[in-house]
Amino acid sequence: MSFVVITFMIKVRKLVKRFGLKTVLKGMDFSVKDGEFVALIGPNGAGKSTFLRILASLTRPSMGSVNVAGYNLPKESAEVRMRLGVVSHLPLLYVDLTAAENLKFYGKMYNLANLEERINEVLEMVGLTNRRDDLVRTYSRGMQQRLAIGRAVLHDPSVMLFDEPYTGLDQDASAMLDDVLRTVAARGRTVVMTSHDLARTEDLATRFDVLSRGKIAASATHKDFGSGNLLSFYKGVLEKGRKQ
């Protein structure tokens, strides 16, 4: 039996996305290796959320090729969704169910074996074991976001997408989310995250891509700009783009 080794968990070529007469993504190229944590940064309106929605198979591209976990979108969207975990600023939880009931609902959608055991593992990972039987409507914003991450990792996806996960969180909740994201990354998952919080982003990600004017304008790692200089790198890329 032969096995296909997937070097790039995400591979996008010449991606175009139009909304009517407006073109948001203009021939975008983007690749992520297995196990990388990539931060996608850029100004408001650059198309970051649109791009993540395309990767999540929630929006169809106008042109170009999109491959996630070895499957092509939009043709093989069902296969992609089985291997994908998505977290946005909206937790996508049922507030009249408990944490455990929410996870059980989603677990049955994925036909997970040993579901109760997996629910216990996930609740422990996101620090909600003691609140497992409380209604989600009684949770703080930070607790709901932690449970949303639990929902997203429940089926052990190989790729995770985080779209502005810190939106609306206070400092304590953001710090707790940092810990959960580090745990997710430490388990070898491929992660793409958008965020305007550059300080937190710099601490978490291993690569930083700037999306500007519909394309990746620059890409860098910590070695390229040194600790504490992501903001300077980001401003420099945008300034260069304005002069062109």
Secondary structure, DSSP 4 states (H G I P E B T S, - for coil): ------SEEEEEEEEEEEETTEEEEEEEEEEEETT-EEEEE--TTSSHHHHHHHHTTSS--SEEEEEETTEEETTTHHHHHHTEEEE-SS----TTSBHHHHHHHHHHHTT-TTHHHHHHHHHHHTT-GGGTTSBGGGS-HHHHHHHHHHHHHTT--SEEEEESTTTT--HHHHHHHHHHHHHHHHTT-EEEEE-S-HHHHHHH-SEEEEEETTEEEEEEEHHHH-TT-HHHHHHHHHHHHHH-
